[in-house]
Amino acid sequence: MSQRANQLNIDPDTMGTRDEAITTWIDIRDFLKEKFEAIQCHKSQIGENSFFGQFTQSQREELFGFECFVLTKHQNNPGLKETDLFKGLR
């Protein structure tokens, strides 16, 4: 867990899915600007002083730079971590 996440009292054991259970990691760091612009569009859910606005660019990359998924049925190589949601479907 990052130092910043720890300062914000983010407990990875109660938030999200354990790293060991994640089968697919998609690197979205090139799209973080758009992701945070979209987050800011939800003014009724995320106020002006939301913790989302408190992160530096490097902290955003560390905490939000990957989208994670868990496959329920493997069609490729079970046990291998994937980086492509469409692998084997093309």
mmCIF file as gemmi writes it, N, C-alpha and C atoms, coordinates in Angstrom:
data_model
loop_
_atom_site.group_PDB
_atom_site.id
_atom_site.type_symbol
_atom_site.label_atom_id
_atom_site.label_alt_id
_atom_site.label_comp_id
_atom_site.label_asym_id
_atom_site.label_entity_id
_atom_site.label_seq_id
_atom_site.pdbx_PDB_ins_code
_atom_site.Cartn_x
_atom_site.Cartn_y
_atom_site.Cartn_z
_atom_site.occupancy
_atom_site.B_iso_or_equiv
_atom_site.pdbx_formal_charge
_atom_site.auth_seq_id
_atom_site.auth_asym_id
_atom_site.pdbx_PDB_model_num
ATOM 1 N N . MET Axp A 1 ? 0.857 -1.171 0 1 0 ? 1 A 1
ATOM 2 C CA . MET Axp A 1 ? 0 0 0 1 0 ? 1 A 1
ATOM 3 C C . MET Axp A 1 ? 0.901 1.231 0 1 0 ? 1 A 1
ATOM 4 N N . SER Axp A 2 ? 0.483 2.216 -0.769 1 0 ? 2 A 1
ATOM 5 C CA . SER Axp A 2 ? 1.3 3.427 -0.849 1 0 ? 2 A 1
ATOM 6 C C . SER Axp A 2 ? 1.227 4.209 0.449 1 0 ? 2 A 1
ATOM 7 N N . GLN Axp A 3 ? 2.218 5.058 0.643 1 0 ? 3 A 1
ATOM 8 C CA . GLN Axp A 3 ? 2.246 5.91 1.834 1 0 ? 3 A 1
ATOM 9 C C . GLN Axp A 3 ? 1.046 6.849 1.857 1 0 ? 3 A 1
ATOM 10 N N . ARG Axp A 4 ? 0.679 7.387 0.685 1 0 ? 4 A 1
ATOM 11 C CA . ARG Axp A 4 ? -0.46 8.312 0.6 1 0 ? 4 A 1
ATOM 12 C C . ARG Axp A 4 ? -1.758 7.581 0.948 1 0 ? 4 A 1
ATOM 13 N N . ALA Axp A 5 ? -1.934 6.367 0.435 1 0 ? 5 A 1
ATOM 14 C CA . ALA Axp A 5 ? -3.139 5.597 0.765 1 0 ? 5 A 1
ATOM 15 C C . ALA Axp A 5 ? -3.203 5.355 2.261 1 0 ? 5 A 1
ATOM 16 N N . ASN Axp A 6 ? -2.055 5.079 2.85 1 0 ? 6 A 1
ATOM 17 C CA . ASN Axp A 6 ? -1.998 4.865 4.287 1 0 ? 6 A 1
ATOM 18 C C . ASN Axp A 6 ? -2.372 6.144 5.038 1 0 ? 6 A 1
ATOM 19 N N . GLN Axp A 7 ? -1.908 7.316 4.586 1 0 ? 7 A 1
ATOM 20 C CA . GLN Axp A 7 ? -2.235 8.591 5.216 1 0 ? 7 A 1
ATOM 21 C C . GLN Axp A 7 ? -3.732 8.882 5.131 1 0 ? 7 A 1
ATOM 22 N N . LEU Axp A 8 ? -4.378 8.396 4.076 1 0 ? 8 A 1
ATOM 23 C CA . LEU Axp A 8 ? -5.81 8.621 3.9 1 0 ? 8 A 1
ATOM 24 C C . LEU Axp A 8 ? -6.65 7.529 4.558 1 0 ? 8 A 1
ATOM 25 N N . ASN Axp A 9 ? -5.995 6.652 5.306 1 0 ? 9 A 1
ATOM 26 C CA . ASN Axp A 9 ? -6.669 5.542 5.979 1 0 ? 9 A 1
ATOM 27 C C . ASN Axp A 9 ? -7.415 4.636 5.01 1 0 ? 9 A 1
ATOM 28 N N . ILE Axp A 10 ? -6.823 4.372 3.852 1 0 ? 10 A 1
ATOM 29 C CA . ILE Axp A 10 ? -7.392 3.431 2.894 1 0 ? 10 A 1
ATOM 30 C C . ILE Axp A 10 ? -6.888 2.045 3.258 1 0 ? 10 A 1
ATOM 31 N N . ASP Axp A 11 ? -7.799 1.169 3.601 1 0 ? 11 A 1
ATOM 32 C CA . ASP Axp A 11 ? -7.444 -0.194 3.988 1 0 ? 11 A 1
ATOM 33 C C . ASP Axp A 11 ? -7.701 -1.125 2.809 1 0 ? 11 A 1
ATOM 34 N N . PRO Axp A 12 ? -6.64 -1.602 2.141 1 0 ? 12 A 1
ATOM 35 C CA . PRO Axp A 12 ? -6.833 -2.447 0.965 1 0 ? 12 A 1
ATOM 36 C C . PRO Axp A 12 ? -7.535 -3.765 1.278 1 0 ? 12 A 1
ATOM 37 N N . ASP Axp A 13 ? -7.545 -4.193 2.538 1 0 ? 13 A 1
ATOM 38 C CA . ASP Axp A 13 ? -8.224 -5.441 2.891 1 0 ? 13 A 1
ATOM 39 C C . ASP Axp A 13 ? -9.735 -5.288 2.9 1 0 ? 13 A 1
ATOM 40 N N . THR Axp A 14 ? -10.224 -4.06 3.012 1 0 ? 14 A 1
ATOM 41 C CA . THR Axp A 14 ? -11.668 -3.849 3.029 1 0 ? 14 A 1
ATOM 42 C C . THR Axp A 14 ? -12.152 -3.099 1.794 1 0 ? 14 A 1
ATOM 43 N N . MET Axp A 15 ? -11.25 -2.702 0.941 1 0 ? 15 A 1
ATOM 44 C CA . MET Axp A 15 ? -11.602 -1.926 -0.243 1 0 ? 15 A 1
ATOM 45 C C . MET Axp A 15 ? -11.135 -2.665 -1.482 1 0 ? 15 A 1
ATOM 46 N N . GLY Axp A 16 ? -12.054 -3.154 -2.262 1 0 ? 16 A 1
ATOM 47 C CA . GLY Axp A 16 ? -11.676 -3.817 -3.5 1 0 ? 16 A 1
ATOM 48 C C . GLY Axp A 16 ? -11.38 -5.288 -3.325 1 0 ? 16 A 1
ATOM 49 N N . THR Axp A 17 ? -10.597 -5.801 -4.236 1 0 ? 17 A 1
ATOM 50 C CA . THR Axp A 17 ? -10.265 -7.218 -4.314 1 0 ? 17 A 1
ATOM 51 C C . THR Axp A 17 ? -8.784 -7.407 -4.022 1 0 ? 17 A 1
ATOM 52 N N . ARG Axp A 18 ? -8.448 -8.472 -3.302 1 0 ? 18 A 1
ATOM 53 C CA . ARG Axp A 18 ? -7.043 -8.767 -3.009 1 0 ? 18 A 1
ATOM 54 C C . ARG Axp A 18 ? -6.252 -8.934 -4.308 1 0 ? 18 A 1
ATOM 55 N N . ASP Axp A 19 ? -5.023 -8.462 -4.331 1 0 ? 19 A 1
ATOM 56 C CA . ASP Axp A 19 ? -4.167 -8.566 -5.516 1 0 ? 19 A 1
ATOM 57 C C . ASP Axp A 19 ? -4.056 -10.007 -6.017 1 0 ? 19 A 1
ATOM 58 N N . GLU Axp A 20 ? -3.993 -10.964 -5.108 1 0 ? 20 A 1
ATOM 59 C CA . GLU Axp A 20 ? -3.816 -12.361 -5.49 1 0 ? 20 A 1
ATOM 60 C C . GLU Axp A 20 ? -4.997 -12.893 -6.305 1 0 ? 20 A 1
ATOM 61 N N . ALA Axp A 21 ? -6.181 -12.305 -6.138 1 0 ? 21 A 1
ATOM 62 C CA . ALA Axp A 21 ? -7.373 -12.771 -6.839 1 0 ? 21 A 1
ATOM 63 C C . ALA Axp A 21 ? -7.546 -12.108 -8.203 1 0 ? 21 A 1
ATOM 64 N N . ILE Axp A 22 ? -6.813 -11.026 -8.447 1 0 ? 22 A 1
ATOM 65 C CA . ILE Axp A 22 ? -6.943 -10.305 -9.713 1 0 ? 22 A 1
ATOM 66 C C . ILE Axp A 22 ? -6.208 -11.069 -10.801 1 0 ? 22 A 1
ATOM 67 N N . THR Axp A 23 ? -6.899 -11.281 -11.929 1 0 ? 23 A 1
ATOM 68 C CA . THR Axp A 23 ? -6.303 -12.023 -13.034 1 0 ? 23 A 1
ATOM 69 C C . THR Axp A 23 ? -5.872 -11.129 -14.18 1 0 ? 23 A 1
ATOM 70 N N . THR Axp A 24 ? -6.425 -9.923 -14.264 1 0 ? 24 A 1
ATOM 71 C CA . THR Axp A 24 ? -6.135 -9.048 -15.39 1 0 ? 24 A 1
ATOM 72 C C . THR Axp A 24 ? -5.89 -7.629 -14.898 1 0 ? 24 A 1
ATOM 73 N N . TRP Axp A 25 ? -4.739 -7.079 -15.283 1 0 ? 25 A 1
ATOM 74 C CA . TRP Axp A 25 ? -4.354 -5.718 -14.924 1 0 ? 25 A 1
ATOM 75 C C . TRP Axp A 25 ? -4.208 -4.932 -16.223 1 0 ? 25 A 1
ATOM 76 N N . ILE Axp A 26 ? -5.013 -3.872 -16.383 1 0 ? 26 A 1
ATOM 77 C CA . ILE Axp A 26 ? -4.943 -3.045 -17.585 1 0 ? 26 A 1
ATOM 78 C C . ILE Axp A 26 ? -4.318 -1.701 -17.211 1 0 ? 26 A 1
ATOM 79 N N . ASP Axp A 27 ? -3.211 -1.384 -17.848 1 0 ? 27 A 1
ATOM 80 C CA . ASP Axp A 27 ? -2.497 -0.134 -17.595 1 0 ? 27 A 1
ATOM 81 C C . ASP Axp A 27 ? -3.25 1.006 -18.277 1 0 ? 27 A 1
ATOM 82 N N . ILE Axp A 28 ? -3.806 1.919 -17.489 1 0 ? 28 A 1
ATOM 83 C CA . ILE Axp A 28 ? -4.564 3.041 -18.046 1 0 ? 28 A 1
ATOM 84 C C . ILE Axp A 28 ? -3.898 4.381 -17.737 1 0 ? 28 A 1
ATOM 85 N N . ARG Axp A 29 ? -2.628 4.356 -17.359 1 0 ? 29 A 1
ATOM 86 C CA . ARG Axp A 29 ? -1.951 5.595 -16.979 1 0 ? 29 A 1
ATOM 87 C C . ARG Axp A 29 ? -1.979 6.646 -18.084 1 0 ? 29 A 1
ATOM 88 N N . ASP Axp A 30 ? -1.994 6.22 -19.352 1 0 ? 30 A 1
ATOM 89 C CA . ASP Axp A 30 ? -2.062 7.183 -20.456 1 0 ? 30 A 1
ATOM 90 C C . ASP Axp A 30 ? -3.416 7.889 -20.516 1 0 ? 30 A 1
ATOM 91 N N . PHE Axp A 31 ? -4.416 7.375 -19.783 1 0 ? 31 A 1
ATOM 92 C CA . PHE Axp A 31 ? -5.77 7.918 -19.834 1 0 ? 31 A 1
ATOM 93 C C . PHE Axp A 31 ? -6.23 8.498 -18.496 1 0 ? 31 A 1
ATOM 94 N N . LEU Axp A 32 ? -5.297 8.702 -17.573 1 0 ? 32 A 1
ATOM 95 C CA . LEU Axp A 32 ? -5.68 9.214 -16.249 1 0 ? 32 A 1
ATOM 96 C C . LEU Axp A 32 ? -6.314 10.595 -16.306 1 0 ? 32 A 1
ATOM 97 N N . LYS Axp A 33 ? -5.853 11.443 -17.208 1 0 ? 33 A 1
ATOM 98 C CA . LYS Axp A 33 ? -6.443 12.772 -17.332 1 0 ? 33 A 1
ATOM 99 C C . LYS Axp A 33 ? -7.936 12.643 -17.63 1 0 ? 33 A 1
ATOM 100 N N . GLU Axp A 34 ? -8.287 11.807 -18.586 1 0 ? 34 A 1
ATOM 101 C CA . GLU Axp A 34 ? -9.692 11.611 -18.945 1 0 ? 34 A 1
ATOM 102 C C . GLU Axp A 34 ? -10.472 10.941 -17.816 1 0 ? 34 A 1
ATOM 103 N N . LYS Axp A 35 ? -9.841 10.016 -17.117 1 0 ? 35 A 1
ATOM 104 C CA . LYS Axp A 35 ? -10.512 9.343 -16.005 1 0 ? 35 A 1
ATOM 105 C C . LYS Axp A 35 ? -10.879 10.359 -14.92 1 0 ? 35 A 1
ATOM 106 N N . PHE Axp A 36 ? -9.951 11.233 -14.568 1 0 ? 36 A 1
ATOM 107 C CA . PHE Axp A 36 ? -10.225 12.206 -13.518 1 0 ? 36 A 1
ATOM 108 C C . PHE Axp A 36 ? -11.165 13.313 -13.988 1 0 ? 36 A 1
ATOM 109 N N . GLU Axp A 37 ? -11.145 13.641 -15.277 1 0 ? 37 A 1
ATOM 110 C CA . GLU Axp A 37 ? -12.145 14.573 -15.806 1 0 ? 37 A 1
ATOM 111 C C . GLU Axp A 37 ? -13.538 13.961 -15.679 1 0 ? 37 A 1
ATOM 112 N N . ALA Axp A 38 ? -13.662 12.674 -15.957 1 0 ? 38 A 1
ATOM 113 C CA . ALA Axp A 38 ? -14.953 11.993 -15.828 1 0 ? 38 A 1
ATOM 114 C C . ALA Axp A 38 ? -15.395 11.931 -14.37 1 0 ? 38 A 1
ATOM 115 N N . ILE Axp A 39 ? -14.459 11.662 -13.469 1 0 ? 39 A 1
ATOM 116 C CA . ILE Axp A 39 ? -14.795 11.63 -12.039 1 0 ? 39 A 1
ATOM 117 C C . ILE Axp A 39 ? -15.332 12.983 -11.596 1 0 ? 39 A 1
ATOM 118 N N . GLN Axp A 40 ? -14.715 14.059 -12.067 1 0 ? 40 A 1
ATOM 119 C CA . GLN Axp A 40 ? -15.145 15.406 -11.674 1 0 ? 40 A 1
ATOM 120 C C . GLN Axp A 40 ? -16.526 15.771 -12.216 1 0 ? 40 A 1
ATOM 121 N N . CYS Axp A 41 ? -17.028 15.048 -13.2 1 0 ? 41 A 1
ATOM 122 C CA . CYS Axp A 41 ? -18.36 15.312 -13.746 1 0 ? 41 A 1
ATOM 123 C C . CYS Axp A 41 ? -19.468 14.875 -12.784 1 0 ? 41 A 1
ATOM 124 N N . HIS Axp A 42 ? -19.155 14.099 -11.799 1 0 ? 42 A 1
ATOM 125 C CA . HIS Axp A 42 ? -20.141 13.58 -10.854 1 0 ? 42 A 1
ATOM 126 C C . HIS Axp A 42 ? -20.188 14.458 -9.605 1 0 ? 42 A 1
ATOM 127 N N . LYS Axp A 43 ? -20.541 15.708 -9.79 1 0 ? 43 A 1
ATOM 128 C CA . LYS Axp A 43 ? -20.52 16.697 -8.7 1 0 ? 43 A 1
ATOM 129 C C . LYS Axp A 43 ? -21.441 16.306 -7.539 1 0 ? 43 A 1
ATOM 130 N N . SER Axp A 44 ? -22.546 15.608 -7.821 1 0 ? 44 A 1
ATOM 131 C CA . SER Axp A 44 ? -23.458 15.231 -6.735 1 0 ? 44 A 1
ATOM 132 C C . SER Axp A 44 ? -22.863 14.127 -5.865 1 0 ? 44 A 1
ATOM 133 N N . GLN Axp A 45 ? -21.888 13.4 -6.389 1 0 ? 45 A 1
ATOM 134 C CA . GLN Axp A 45 ? -21.268 12.312 -5.644 1 0 ? 45 A 1
ATOM 135 C C . GLN Axp A 45 ? -19.888 12.678 -5.128 1 0 ? 45 A 1
ATOM 136 N N . ILE Axp A 46 ? -19.224 13.58 -5.837 1 0 ? 46 A 1
ATOM 137 C CA . ILE Axp A 46 ? -17.858 13.972 -5.478 1 0 ? 46 A 1
ATOM 138 C C . ILE Axp A 46 ? -17.827 15.492 -5.387 1 0 ? 46 A 1
ATOM 139 N N . GLY Axp A 47 ? -17.721 16.001 -4.186 1 0 ? 47 A 1
ATOM 140 C CA . GLY Axp A 47 ? -17.737 17.443 -3.969 1 0 ? 47 A 1
ATOM 141 C C . GLY Axp A 47 ? -16.429 18.113 -4.299 1 0 ? 47 A 1
ATOM 142 N N . GLU Axp A 48 ? -16.414 19.407 -4.161 1 0 ? 48 A 1
ATOM 143 C CA . GLU Axp A 48 ? -15.234 20.221 -4.444 1 0 ? 48 A 1
ATOM 144 C C . GLU Axp A 48 ? -14.021 19.799 -3.618 1 0 ? 48 A 1
ATOM 145 N N . ASN Axp A 49 ? -14.248 19.342 -2.388 1 0 ? 49 A 1
ATOM 146 C CA . ASN Axp A 49 ? -13.152 18.991 -1.483 1 0 ? 49 A 1
ATOM 147 C C . ASN Axp A 49 ? -12.906 17.483 -1.412 1 0 ? 49 A 1
ATOM 148 N N . SER Axp A 50 ? -13.318 16.748 -2.425 1 0 ? 50 A 1
ATOM 149 C CA . SER Axp A 50 ? -13.143 15.296 -2.448 1 0 ? 50 A 1
ATOM 150 C C . SER Axp A 50 ? -11.67 14.917 -2.366 1 0 ? 50 A 1
ATOM 151 N N . PHE Axp A 51 ? -11.403 13.777 -1.769 1 0 ? 51 A 1
ATOM 152 C CA . PHE Axp A 51 ? -10.015 13.328 -1.673 1 0 ? 51 A 1
ATOM 153 C C . PHE Axp A 51 ? -9.419 13.036 -3.046 1 0 ? 51 A 1
ATOM 154 N N . PHE Axp A 52 ? -10.253 12.832 -4.085 1 0 ? 52 A 1
ATOM 155 C CA . PHE Axp A 52 ? -9.742 12.598 -5.438 1 0 ? 52 A 1
ATOM 156 C C . PHE Axp A 52 ? -8.923 13.792 -5.938 1 0 ? 52 A 1
ATOM 157 N N . GLY Axp A 53 ? -9.244 14.988 -5.491 1 0 ? 53 A 1
ATOM 158 C CA . GLY Axp A 53 ? -8.536 16.175 -5.925 1 0 ? 53 A 1
ATOM 159 C C . GLY Axp A 53 ? -7.252 16.442 -5.18 1 0 ? 53 A 1
ATOM 160 N N . GLN Axp A 54 ? -6.933 15.63 -4.181 1 0 ? 54 A 1
ATOM 161 C CA . GLN Axp A 54 ? -5.774 15.867 -3.339 1 0 ? 54 A 1
ATOM 162 C C . GLN Axp A 54 ? -4.506 15.161 -3.806 1 0 ? 54 A 1
ATOM 163 N N . PHE Axp A 55 ? -4.608 14.339 -4.84 1 0 ? 55 A 1
ATOM 164 C CA . PHE Axp A 55 ? -3.466 13.539 -5.264 1 0 ? 55 A 1
ATOM 165 C C . PHE Axp A 55 ? -2.596 14.264 -6.269 1 0 ? 55 A 1
ATOM 166 N N . THR Axp A 56 ? -1.291 14.045 -6.177 1 0 ? 56 A 1
ATOM 167 C CA . THR Axp A 56 ? -0.376 14.522 -7.207 1 0 ? 56 A 1
ATOM 168 C C . THR Axp A 56 ? -0.486 13.568 -8.398 1 0 ? 56 A 1
ATOM 169 N N . GLN Axp A 57 ? 0.106 13.946 -9.523 1 0 ? 57 A 1
ATOM 170 C CA . GLN Axp A 57 ? 0.058 13.083 -10.711 1 0 ? 57 A 1
ATOM 171 C C . GLN Axp A 57 ? 0.702 11.727 -10.424 1 0 ? 57 A 1
ATOM 172 N N . SER Axp A 58 ? 1.828 11.701 -9.745 1 0 ? 58 A 1
ATOM 173 C CA . SER Axp A 58 ? 2.482 10.417 -9.465 1 0 ? 58 A 1
ATOM 174 C C . SER Axp A 58 ? 1.639 9.56 -8.518 1 0 ? 58 A 1
ATOM 175 N N . GLN Axp A 59 ? 0.949 10.19 -7.578 1 0 ? 59 A 1
ATOM 176 C CA . GLN Axp A 59 ? 0.071 9.43 -6.687 1 0 ? 59 A 1
ATOM 177 C C . GLN Axp A 59 ? -1.14 8.885 -7.452 1 0 ? 59 A 1
ATOM 178 N N . ARG Axp A 60 ? -1.659 9.663 -8.387 1 0 ? 60 A 1
ATOM 179 C CA . ARG Axp A 60 ? -2.766 9.182 -9.218 1 0 ? 60 A 1
ATOM 180 C C . ARG Axp A 60 ? -2.336 7.962 -10.018 1 0 ? 60 A 1
ATOM 181 N N . GLU Axp A 61 ? -1.141 8.026 -10.59 1 0 ? 61 A 1
ATOM 182 C CA . GLU Axp A 61 ? -0.639 6.891 -11.361 1 0 ? 61 A 1
ATOM 183 C C . GLU Axp A 61 ? -0.499 5.658 -10.486 1 0 ? 61 A 1
ATOM 184 N N . GLU Axp A 62 ? 0.001 5.846 -9.283 1 0 ? 62 A 1
ATOM 185 C CA . GLU Axp A 62 ? 0.207 4.724 -8.365 1 0 ? 62 A 1
ATOM 186 C C . GLU Axp A 62 ? -1.113 4.122 -7.901 1 0 ? 62 A 1
ATOM 187 N N . LEU Axp A 63 ? -2.056 4.977 -7.527 1 0 ? 63 A 1
ATOM 188 C CA . LEU Axp A 63 ? -3.309 4.493 -6.937 1 0 ? 63 A 1
ATOM 189 C C . LEU Axp A 63 ? -4.401 4.169 -7.946 1 0 ? 63 A 1
ATOM 190 N N . PHE Axp A 64 ? -4.402 4.854 -9.097 1 0 ? 64 A 1
ATOM 191 C CA . PHE Axp A 64 ? -5.503 4.707 -10.045 1 0 ? 64 A 1
ATOM 192 C C . PHE Axp A 64 ? -5.05 4.358 -11.458 1 0 ? 64 A 1
ATOM 193 N N . GLY Axp A 65 ? -3.786 4.023 -11.646 1 0 ? 65 A 1
ATOM 194 C CA . GLY Axp A 65 ? -3.227 3.812 -12.976 1 0 ? 65 A 1
ATOM 195 C C . GLY Axp A 65 ? -3.516 2.471 -13.611 1 0 ? 65 A 1
ATOM 196 N N . PHE Axp A 66 ? -4.187 1.587 -12.892 1 0 ? 66 A 1
ATOM 197 C CA . PHE Axp A 66 ? -4.511 0.274 -13.444 1 0 ? 66 A 1
ATOM 198 C C . PHE Axp A 66 ? -5.96 -0.06 -13.127 1 0 ? 66 A 1
ATOM 199 N N . GLU Axp A 67 ? -6.66 -0.599 -14.12 1 0 ? 67 A 1
ATOM 200 C CA . GLU Axp A 67 ? -7.992 -1.15 -13.907 1 0 ? 67 A 1
ATOM 201 C C . GLU Axp A 67 ? -7.792 -2.653 -13.753 1 0 ? 67 A 1
ATOM 202 N N . CYS Axp A 68 ? -8.469 -3.224 -12.78 1 0 ? 68 A 1
ATOM 203 C CA . CYS Axp A 68 ? -8.258 -4.634 -12.457 1 0 ? 68 A 1
ATOM 204 C C . CYS Axp A 68 ? -9.55 -5.42 -12.625 1 0 ? 68 A 1
ATOM 205 N N . PHE Axp A 69 ? -9.404 -6.656 -13.08 1 0 ? 69 A 1
ATOM 206 C CA . PHE Axp A 69 ? -10.544 -7.519 -13.333 1 0 ? 69 A 1
ATOM 207 C C . PHE Axp A 69 ? -10.24 -8.917 -12.823 1 0 ? 69 A 1
ATOM 208 N N . VAL Axp A 70 ? -11.306 -9.674 -12.542 1 0 ? 70 A 1
ATOM 209 C CA . VAL Axp A 70 ? -11.172 -11.061 -12.117 1 0 ? 70 A 1
ATOM 210 C C . VAL Axp A 70 ? -11.957 -11.921 -13.096 1 0 ? 70 A 1
ATOM 211 N N . LEU Axp A 71 ? -11.251 -12.818 -13.784 1 0 ? 71 A 1
ATOM 212 C CA . LEU Axp A 71 ? -11.923 -13.733 -14.7 1 0 ? 71 A 1
ATOM 213 C C . LEU Axp A 71 ? -12.667 -14.792 -13.902 1 0 ? 71 A 1
ATOM 214 N N . THR Axp A 72 ? -13.868 -15.118 -14.352 1 0 ? 72 A 1
ATOM 215 C CA . THR Axp A 72 ? -14.61 -16.176 -13.683 1 0 ? 72 A 1
ATOM 216 C C . THR Axp A 72 ? -14.369 -17.519 -14.343 1 0 ? 72 A 1
ATOM 217 N N . LYS Axp A 73 ? -13.949 -17.503 -15.605 1 0 ? 73 A 1
ATOM 218 C CA . LYS Axp A 73 ? -13.66 -18.741 -16.318 1 0 ? 73 A 1
ATOM 219 C C . LYS Axp A 73 ? -12.494 -18.479 -17.262 1 0 ? 73 A 1
ATOM 220 N N . HIS Axp A 74 ? -11.413 -19.22 -17.09 1 0 ? 74 A 1
ATOM 221 C CA . HIS Axp A 74 ? -10.234 -19.046 -17.932 1 0 ? 74 A 1
ATOM 222 C C . HIS Axp A 74 ? -10.392 -19.821 -19.22 1 0 ? 74 A 1
ATOM 223 N N . GLN Axp A 75 ? -10.087 -19.132 -20.328 1 0 ? 75 A 1
ATOM 224 C CA . GLN Axp A 75 ? -10.04 -19.818 -21.615 1 0 ? 75 A 1
ATOM 225 C C . GLN Axp A 75 ? -8.62 -19.842 -22.15 1 0 ? 75 A 1
ATOM 226 N N . ASN Axp A 76 ? -7.742 -19.153 -21.469 1 0 ? 76 A 1
ATOM 227 C CA . ASN Axp A 76 ? -6.355 -19.079 -21.902 1 0 ? 76 A 1
ATOM 228 C C . ASN Axp A 76 ? -5.501 -19.922 -20.953 1 0 ? 76 A 1
ATOM 229 N N . ASN Axp A 77 ? -4.412 -19.406 -20.504 1 0 ? 77 A 1
ATOM 230 C CA . ASN Axp A 77 ? -3.519 -20.137 -19.607 1 0 ? 77 A 1
ATOM 231 C C . ASN Axp A 77 ? -3.888 -19.845 -18.156 1 0 ? 77 A 1
ATOM 232 N N . PRO Axp A 78 ? -4.6 -20.749 -17.49 1 0 ? 78 A 1
ATOM 233 C CA . PRO Axp A 78 ? -4.96 -20.51 -16.081 1 0 ? 78 A 1
ATOM 234 C C . PRO Axp A 78 ? -3.718 -20.238 -15.241 1 0 ? 78 A 1
ATOM 235 N N . GLY Axp A 79 ? -3.818 -19.306 -14.334 1 0 ? 79 A 1
ATOM 236 C CA . GLY Axp A 79 ? -2.708 -18.982 -13.45 1 0 ? 79 A 1
ATOM 237 C C . GLY Axp A 79 ? -1.832 -17.852 -13.944 1 0 ? 79 A 1
ATOM 238 N N . LEU Axp A 80 ? -1.899 -17.54 -15.236 1 0 ? 80 A 1
ATOM 239 C CA . LEU Axp A 80 ? -1.099 -16.445 -15.768 1 0 ? 80 A 1
ATOM 240 C C . LEU Axp A 80 ? -1.864 -15.136 -15.631 1 0 ? 80 A 1
ATOM 241 N N . LYS Axp A 81 ? -1.162 -14.089 -15.258 1 0 ? 81 A 1
ATOM 242 C CA . LYS Axp A 81 ? -1.769 -12.766 -15.179 1 0 ? 81 A 1
ATOM 243 C C . LYS Axp A 81 ? -1.9 -12.223 -16.598 1 0 ? 81 A 1
ATOM 244 N N . GLU Axp A 82 ? -3.03 -11.582 -16.877 1 0 ? 82 A 1
ATOM 245 C CA . GLU Axp A 82 ? -3.281 -11.057 -18.208 1 0 ? 82 A 1
ATOM 246 C C . GLU Axp A 82 ? -3.241 -9.537 -18.207 1 0 ? 82 A 1
ATOM 247 N N . THR Axp A 83 ? -3.007 -8.975 -19.387 1 0 ? 83 A 1
ATOM 248 C CA . THR Axp A 83 ? -3.012 -7.532 -19.567 1 0 ? 83 A 1
ATOM 249 C C . THR Axp A 83 ? -3.944 -7.123 -20.696 1 0 ? 83 A 1
ATOM 250 N N . ASP Axp A 84 ? -4.739 -8.056 -21.205 1 0 ? 84 A 1
ATOM 251 C CA . ASP Axp A 84 ? -5.616 -7.814 -22.339 1 0 ? 84 A 1
ATOM 252 C C . ASP Axp A 84 ? -6.946 -8.503 -22.087 1 0 ? 84 A 1
ATOM 253 N N . LEU Axp A 85 ? -8.027 -7.734 -21.989 1 0 ? 85 A 1
ATOM 254 C CA . LEU Axp A 85 ? -9.35 -8.315 -21.733 1 0 ? 85 A 1
ATOM 255 C C . LEU Axp A 85 ? -9.846 -9.155 -22.907 1 0 ? 85 A 1
ATOM 256 N N . PHE Axp A 86 ? -9.326 -8.926 -24.095 1 0 ? 86 A 1
ATOM 257 C CA . PHE Axp A 86 ? -9.84 -9.6 -25.273 1 0 ? 86 A 1
ATOM 258 C C . PHE Axp A 86 ? -8.936 -10.72 -25.785 1 0 ? 86 A 1
ATOM 259 N N . LYS Axp A 87 ? -7.922 -11.07 -25.031 1 0 ? 87 A 1
ATOM 260 C CA . LYS Axp A 87 ? -7.001 -12.136 -25.437 1 0 ? 87 A 1
ATOM 261 C C . LYS Axp A 87 ? -7.787 -13.426 -25.668 1 0 ? 87 A 1
ATOM 262 N N . GLY Axp A 88 ? -7.55 -14.047 -26.793 1 0 ? 88 A 1
ATOM 263 C CA . GLY Axp A 88 ? -8.22 -15.291 -27.116 1 0 ? 88 A 1
ATOM 264 C C . GLY Axp A 88 ? -9.565 -15.107 -27.788 1 0 ? 88 A 1
ATOM 265 N N . LEU Axp A 89 ? -10.051 -13.886 -27.876 1 0 ? 89 A 1
ATOM 266 C CA . LEU Axp A 89 ? -11.349 -13.622 -28.5 1 0 ? 89 A 1
ATOM 267 C C . LEU Axp A 89 ? -11.217 -13.046 -29.904 1 0 ? 89 A 1
ATOM 268 N N . ARG Axp A 90 ? -10.031 -12.646 -30.274 1 0 ? 90 A 1
ATOM 269 C CA . ARG Axp A 90 ? -9.837 -12.015 -31.581 1 0 ? 90 A 1
ATOM 270 C C . ARG Axp A 90 ? -9.733 -13.046 -32.665 1 0 ? 90 A 1
